[in-house]
Amino acid sequence: MKVGIIGGGAMGVGLAKLLGDAGHEVRVLASGESSAAALRAGASVTAGGATETVGFDAVADPRALAGRPAVFVFVKSPDTAAAASSLSGAIDPGAIVVTLQNGLGNAEVLRAALPGNPLVSGSTAIGANRTAGGEYRIAGIGETVIGGDATACEVIVTLLRSAGLPVRVSGDAELVAWEKVIVNAAINPLAAIAGVPNGSLQGSAAMVAAQEAVVAESCTVARAAGFAIDCSAALVRVRDTCQATAANICSMLQDLRADRRTEIGAINGAIARQGRRLGVPTPANDVLVALVTALEARAR
């Protein structure tokens, strides 16, 4: 299949590598021509213990994604609106748009900007990071869960499974988004604050207790919003994700190390905002937002 990927970061490049190895024609839309040129020239990618230099089909013009029946969005949540606007009129009207991004609200932004395109949204436990030296690493492959347009989901399941990725379909895309954001909320900020890979969190009793507090609080907010979240199952997903991506440096820690804006506002911040709207206290999420925001300010 001809596939488009928006975002030349760790997740975008990681998926491009996995799909390319499976024989698909993948084109990456990078943030600019210099980034696209660097990917075309060759990027060092480590997967399964093997490192190779891979030259990607990378572009800077969204119109170059025309004729691709599936387009994955892997930009940061604050950049989703700009990405959606750039796709409007650039991709084919029937192209499937897939978001596996962190945070709440990305699917709604894409749906509003691209009302004629089938939308698939979900979560993925693929762990990918980019080192300070510019090397891309696929540090773990866990389950991907998607929902949305039924026919489009079938296409995406076939595509991802062809690359050896475990994937399943959920009948409730919004529930999937909540399940994902709760996992992210219990892993990303704690790993970012501690400065450790995901797997290290499970080796600390204090961090496990903190994760439990965040999950319990976030599940209470989700249930108040009308989503039947199982708190015990959510804790299992957090543990399993930490194990499946044990060596991964989460995107929030990558952003802090690179002096970039994090997605804390779209993850823990989004849960806290929902809590305020619904009258549910969110002290655990509020503290994590405050701490990560302070680290962002210090980095700048």
TASULMO-V835959 format. One record per residue. N is the residue number from 1. RES is the residue in one letter. SS is DSSP state (helix for helix, strand for strand, loop for the rest). PHI is phi as a letter, one per 30 degrees, with the letter a starting at -180 (999 if undefined). Layout:
N,RES,SS,PHI
N,RES,SS,PHI
//
This chain:
1,M,loop,999
2,K,strand,d
3,V,strand,b
4,G,strand,c
5,I,strand,b
6,I,strand,c
7,G,loop,k
8,G,loop,c
9,G,loop,d
10,A,helix,d
11,M,helix,d
12,G,helix,d
13,V,helix,d
14,G,helix,d
15,L,helix,d
16,A,helix,e
17,K,helix,d
18,L,helix,d
19,L,helix,d
20,G,helix,d
21,D,helix,d
22,A,loop,d
23,G,loop,j
24,H,loop,d
25,E,strand,c
26,V,strand,c
27,R,strand,b
28,V,strand,c
29,L,strand,c
30,A,loop,d
31,S,loop,d
32,G,loop,a
33,E,helix,d
34,S,helix,d
35,S,helix,d
36,A,helix,d
37,A,helix,d
38,A,helix,d
39,L,helix,d
40,R,helix,d
41,A,helix,d
42,G,loop,k
43,A,strand,c
44,S,strand,d
45,V,strand,b
46,T,strand,c
47,A,strand,b
48,G,loop,i
49,G,loop,i
50,A,strand,c
51,T,strand,c
52,E,strand,b
53,T,strand,c
54,V,strand,c
55,G,loop,c
56,F,loop,c
57,D,strand,d
58,A,strand,b
59,V,strand,b
60,A,loop,c
61,D,loop,c
62,P,helix,e
63,R,helix,d
64,A,helix,d
65,L,helix,c
66,A,loop,d
67,G,loop,i
68,R,loop,c
69,P,loop,d
70,A,strand,b
71,V,strand,b
72,F,strand,c
73,V,strand,c
74,F,loop,b
75,V,loop,d
76,K,loop,d
77,S,helix,e
78,P,helix,d
79,D,helix,c
80,T,helix,d
81,A,helix,d
82,A,helix,d
83,A,helix,d
84,A,helix,d
85,S,helix,d
86,S,helix,d
87,L,helix,d
88,S,loop,d
89,G,loop,i
90,A,loop,c
91,I,loop,c
92,D,loop,d
93,P,loop,e
94,G,loop,c
95,A,loop,d
96,I,strand,d
97,V,strand,c
98,V,strand,c
99,T,strand,c
100,L,loop,c
101,Q,loop,d
102,N,loop,d
103,G,loop,j
104,L,loop,c
105,G,loop,j
106,N,helix,d
107,A,helix,d
108,E,helix,d
109,V,helix,d
110,L,helix,d
111,R,helix,d
112,A,helix,d
113,A,helix,d
114,L,loop,b
115,P,loop,d
116,G,loop,d
117,N,loop,c
118,P,loop,e
119,L,strand,c
120,V,strand,b
121,S,strand,b
122,G,strand,l
123,S,strand,b
124,T,strand,b
125,A,strand,c
126,I,strand,d
127,G,strand,c
128,A,strand,b
129,N,strand,b
130,R,strand,b
131,T,loop,d
132,A,loop,d
133,G,loop,d
134,G,loop,j
135,E,loop,d
136,Y,strand,c
137,R,strand,b
138,I,strand,c
139,A,strand,c
140,G,strand,l
141,I,strand,b
142,G,strand,c
143,E,strand,d
144,T,strand,c
145,V,strand,b
146,I,strand,b
147,G,strand,a
148,G,strand,k
149,D,loop,e
150,A,helix,d
151,T,helix,d
152,A,helix,d
153,C,helix,d
154,E,helix,d
155,V,helix,d
156,I,helix,d
157,V,helix,e
158,T,helix,d
159,L,helix,d
160,L,helix,d
161,R,helix,d
162,S,helix,d
163,A,loop,c
164,G,loop,i
165,L,loop,c
166,P,loop,d
167,V,strand,b
168,R,strand,b
169,V,strand,c
170,S,loop,c
171,G,loop,d
172,D,loop,b
173,A,helix,d
174,E,helix,d
175,L,helix,d
176,V,helix,e
177,A,helix,d
178,W,helix,d
179,E,helix,e
180,K,helix,d
181,V,helix,d
182,I,helix,d
183,V,helix,d
184,N,helix,d
185,A,helix,d
186,A,helix,c
187,I,helix,c
188,N,helix,e
189,P,helix,d
190,L,helix,d
191,A,helix,d
192,A,helix,d
193,I,helix,d
194,A,helix,d
195,G,loop,i
196,V,loop,b
197,P,loop,d
198,N,helix,e
199,G,helix,d
200,S,helix,d
201,L,helix,d
202,Q,loop,d
203,G,loop,c
204,S,loop,c
205,A,helix,d
206,A,helix,d
207,M,helix,d
208,V,helix,d
209,A,helix,d
210,A,helix,d
211,Q,helix,d
212,E,helix,d
213,A,helix,d
214,V,helix,d
215,V,helix,d
216,A,helix,e
217,E,helix,d
218,S,helix,d
219,C,helix,d
220,T,helix,d
221,V,helix,d
222,A,helix,d
223,R,helix,d
224,A,helix,d
225,A,loop,d
226,G,loop,j
227,F,loop,c
228,A,loop,d
229,I,loop,d
230,D,loop,c
231,C,helix,d
232,S,helix,d
233,A,helix,d
234,A,helix,d
235,L,helix,d
236,V,helix,d
237,R,helix,d
238,V,helix,d
239,R,helix,d
240,D,helix,d
241,T,helix,d
242,C,helix,e
243,Q,helix,d
244,A,helix,d
245,T,loop,b
246,A,loop,e
247,A,loop,d
248,N,loop,d
249,I,loop,c
250,C,loop,d
251,S,helix,d
252,M,helix,d
253,L,helix,d
254,Q,helix,e
255,D,helix,d
256,L,helix,d
257,R,helix,d
258,A,loop,c
259,D,loop,h
260,R,loop,c
261,R,loop,d
262,T,loop,c
263,E,loop,c
264,I,helix,e
265,G,helix,d
266,A,helix,d
267,I,loop,c
268,N,helix,d
269,G,helix,d
270,A,helix,d
271,I,helix,d
272,A,helix,d
273,R,helix,d
274,Q,helix,d
275,G,helix,d
276,R,helix,d
277,R,helix,d
278,L,helix,c
279,G,loop,i
280,V,loop,c
281,P,loop,d
282,T,loop,b
283,P,helix,d
284,A,helix,d
285,N,helix,d
286,D,helix,d
287,V,helix,d
288,L,helix,d
289,V,helix,d
290,A,helix,d
291,L,helix,d
292,V,helix,d
293,T,helix,d
294,A,helix,d
295,L,helix,d
296,E,helix,e
297,A,helix,d
298,R,helix,d
299,A,helix,d
300,R,loop,d
//
